[in-house]
Amino acid sequence: MQKLWGRKISDLAFGELIEILEWVATKKSKLIIFIDPWYPSSKTCFACGHILEKLDLAIREWRCPSCLSINGRDENASLNIKKVWGSTLKLGSVRPDFPATIV
């Protein structure tokens, strides 16, 4: 099936997943927040907000050139996503260049 239809099957499955997620969230009075897929969560230092120009996938930890803090790729990304989530709900601040959408 994947060979015949290519991306259409994958896109359809992901679209259905999003619809189900939205339905369940509405039923349980919850919010779904979509963050811009190009938001540089791994490349942004959580401590000072410095953004690296390039960060290869093989690099799991990096040192911020501005504040010299050591950032783990996944932990840093999760903290940055949490910051975007908080700013969308007016709980904190984040750079306004990368808005999130509430559904």
Residue pairs with C-beta under 8 A, 6 or more apart in sequence:
1 9
2 9
2 10
21 32
22 32
22 103
24 30
25 31
25 32
25 103
31 89
31 102
31 103
32 102
32 103
33 85
33 88
33 89
33 100
33 101
33 102
33 103
34 100
34 101
34 103
35 41
35 81
35 84
35 85
35 98
35 100
36 98
36 99
36 100
38 98
39 80
39 81
39 84
39 98
40 51
40 52
41 76
41 77
41 78
41 80
41 81
41 84
42 55
42 73
42 74
42 76
42 77
42 80
43 51
43 52
43 54
43 55
44 50
44 51
44 52
44 76
44 80
45 51
45 64
45 66
45 67
45 69
45 71
45 76
46 71
46 76
46 79
46 80
46 83
47 64
47 67
47 69
47 71
48 64
48 66
48 67
48 69
49 95
50 64
50 65
50 66
50 67
52 62
55 62
55 73
59 73
60 72
60 73
60 74
61 70
61 71
61 72
61 73
62 70
62 71
62 73
63 69
63 70
63 71
64 70
64 71
83 92
83 94
84 94
84 98
84 100
85 100
86 92
86 94
87 93
87 94
87 100
88 99
88 100
88 102
89 102
